[in-house]
């Protein structure tokens, strides 16, 4: 479930980012991406399935934010938010449903409802970092 988001009107940030060293650009984008996706993580935790009777770790307690540098690019970073591997199948069953279980999406709505907040936070953190380094 990859969502591509196109943003316009941030040409000045793009120009300033292009002037930076690749390692510094990657650091700025990782930090900003993690901070921006925090609101999505919190929304996912609030709506993930929870079984009070279970003694096992709960899915909502194992939702993480990961950043990965995209190879063969000039410092691009991919930020993902989701349950860890032990909870992958549970999350998939809750998100899409099964024959016996009705779908109760929590991953896609978390991103859809918080897109504006993510973009605002991302822009704010990138601008702040650029003001420090340029």
N, C-alpha and C positions, 0 to 999 in steps of 0.2 A: 504494500500500500504506500506507494510513493506519490507525494503531492508536489507538483511543480508549481511554483509561484512566480509570476512575473511582476516586477515592480518598475514603474516609470517615475521620472521626476527626481531621481537621485544621481544624476549625472556628475555633480560635483564630487560626491563621495567616491564614485567610480574612478574619476580622474585622479583623485588624491591617493586612492588605494593602488592604482597602477604605478605610481611613482615610488612606492615602498619596496623594500627587499622582500623576497618571497617568504622567508622565515618569519619576518615581522608581520607581514600581511596574514599569514596563516595563524599566528598567535592572536592577532586582533579578531579575526573572524571566528576562531574557536571560542574565545572568551565571550564575544558578543552573542554567538549562537547559543552557547550554553545558558547564558543569562536570559535570552529572549525566549527560549523554549521551556523555561522553568514554569511559566504559567500553564503551558500545555501539560506538563508532567503533573502538576497539582490537580488539574481538571481530570486527567486520566485516573489518578489515584482516588479521587472522590467518587468516580463512577465505575471503577473496576469491581468485579465480583468479590464478595466477601462471605465466607462461611464461618460463622461464630463457633460452630461445633468442631471445626478442623483444628488439629494440633500442628499441622504442617505450616510452613511459611505461606503467607497469603500473597496473592498476585499483586495486590495494590501496594504491598510493602517492597516489591521487587521491580518497580518501574524505574528505568534509568535513562539518562541522557548520554549518548555517545557521539563523539565527533571523530570524523575520519577525513584525512587529507585526500583529496581526489588526485590520483596520479595523472601525469601528463597535462597538468593545468598550471596556471600561474598563481598558485596559492589558494585555489578553491577548496572549500571545506563542506562536507556533508554532515548535517546534524540529524541524528535519529533519536526518537523517544519511544520507549516501549518496554514491555515486560522482558525479563531475562529469559534465557533458554528454557529453564525448567518450567516456566509458565506459558510458553509459546502456544501450546495446543489448547490450553484453557482459554487464553485470550482470543485465539482464533474462533473457538466454539462460541464464546460470548459475543464476539463481534459479528459473526456471520450466521450463527445458529447451526443446529444440526437437525437430524430427523426428529429427535426427541426434545430438543431445546430451542426455544424461541430466541431469535437474535436480539441482543440488547447492546447495540453499538456503544462503545465508549472511546475508541481510538480516533476514528474519523471526526466525530462531533467535537472532540477536544481541540483538534486543530481548526476545524471550520469556525467554531464559535470564538476562537481567540486569535484569528489571523491579524486583525488590526492591532491588538496589543503586542503580538510578536513583532510585527513590522515596526511599530513605534519604539519598542525596547531595542530592537536590533539597530535601528537608525541612530538612536540616542547613544548607544554604547560605541558604535563605530565612530560617530562624530567626536565623542569624548576622547577616544583612543587616538584619533588622528590629531586632535589638538595637542596631545601630549608629545607625539612623535614628529610632528611637522612644524 
